[in-house]
Amino acid sequence: MTSPLSNFIQPDDEHNRALLARVHPSDWVNPEPAASYNLVVLGAGTAGLVTAAVAAALGARVALVERALMGGDCLNIGCVPSKGVLRAARVWAAVRDAGRFGVNVAADARGDFGAAMARMRRLRAEISPNDSAQRFKELGVDVFFGEGRFVDRRTIEVSGDVGGARLRFARAAICTGAQAAIPPIPGLEAAGCLTNETIFSLTELPPRLAVIGAGPIGCELAQAFARFGSRVTVLEQADRPLPREEADAARLIQTHLERDGVQFGYRASISKVDRRGNEKVLHFTAEGRMQELAADAILIGAGRRPNVEGLGLEQAGVAFTTAGVTVNTLLQTSNPRIFAAGDVCSAEKFTHAADAQAQILIQNALFPHPFGLGYAVTSLLVVPRCTYTEPELAHVGLTESEAQQQGIEIQSFTVPLSEVDRARLDGEEEGLVRLHVKKGSDVIVGAVIVASHAGELISQLSLAMRAGLRVGAITNTIYPYPTQAEAIKKAAQAWRKTLLTEGAKKLLRAWFGFMK
């Protein structure tokens, strides 16, 4: 049995063989289907795995259908391999810059790209048992490999190399994820391009890498490959990287990437791609003139599109658009028996968001109100995000522009990391922490962090917002010195200083005048 994604899991080495043996075993035999299931889950990425595991632990009869690889994007072609690669690139940059800290590196010291990628493959294989077919079988889940398709409002048909089956359900969950969106540029696919689905199969470093799109994936991998030694150029339609993020924070990331050798072309419109021998040539307009860029490889980082094709959604009465499956705040589709979670229906296409949505799906699908636990809703979720460049850029809640669009007046309090002792001692003073506070109150509505470990730091503010903690709770918290997290408290203290108005100062002066 061959996985539809097996071509993405290359090269054929011991690590990838171990991975495939767990996430799509060649000798797997689909079980005999039960007469009916409490829950049938389509897709074994993060949302599907969490849904199936929790539902089975609660005692439900669960079937899980996966056409390709257990673990989905996150394990196989997303979070896990990318962070392994980024960690290696960080070490390479640390060695390069070791002279700043008094370490003399031999002039002939060099990195081994193949070894760095092999390390990533080994770690991915070592992590894979958590998502394996065997583990979920042991959890009591009936695991079916094959193409799953709705044939009516209560039945899913599974077809594939290991035989067919019909799965009758009381409830179903669509967790089929998303895939890289390939822009419709003439000649691009014929010339050949990489996505997150294929770049982690590389064993040789491309001397010249062109990246289409300066979103999180584009920026992360552009920096990593530049640090490995590729000559990297990023083409972006907007006028800056990470267009979703606040402008000055994104510019800080740009500065660091440029320092690593990444070149940017903004307001770039690519008209076509062609081949000249072994070169791939991108023809684009930027700064009002036609330009050409020759590269050995092209990476697409232009967003993702949900996997809704071929699922028989029409037969199930499930509404969907090009943006994905349509759901309400309960994650319920237009068929009340069918729910969805994760990238296939969410604008927040993150592993942690999929995990959180799976919990909501389980509660609403298996314990419907008023007989169960009460509704859970996505509107209460506080979802942080992080771009794992160096430094990282993390965000939670509203940005300044989003607050303006919603008519929410805010006050923003920014602390540069250059004012934080630990950041200066670490040599990481180029960053910031910013709190957005609703004007006239102490309610935190958003936060931005640019720091080496911003993804770790943002969770403090996510917790505060989810728990309804106010800025005062931060000012009253003792932070260990010296840490970079002190920047969060410094931003909160900046808010507290605004409470000392001229009127308050007059009252204090009067009070001190009476003191003996």
Secondary structure, DSSP 8 states (H G I E B T S, - for coil): ---TTGGGS-S-SHHHHHHHHHHS-TT-------S-EEEEEE--SHHHHHHHHHHHHTT--EEEEESS-TTHHHHHTSHHHHHHHHHHHHHHHHHHTGGGGT----TT----HHHHHHHHHHHHHHHGGGG-HHHHHHTT-EEEESEEEEEETTEEEEESTT--EEEEEEEEEE---EEE-----TTHHHH--B-TTTGGG--S--SEEEEE--SHHHHHHHHHHHHHT-EEEEE-SSSSSSTTS-HHHHHHHHHHHHHTT-EEE-S-EEEEEEEETTEEEEEEEETTEEEEEEESEEEE-S-EEE--TTS-HHHHT--EETTEE---TT-B-SSTTEEE-GGGT-SS--HHHHHHHHHHHHHHHHS-TTTSS----GGG----EEE-SSSEEEEEE--HHHHHHTT--EEEEEEEGGG-HHHHHHT--S-EEEEEEETTS--EEEEEEEETTHHHHHHHHHHHHHTT--HHHHHTS---SS-TTHHHHHHHHHHHHTT--HHHHHHHHHHHHH--
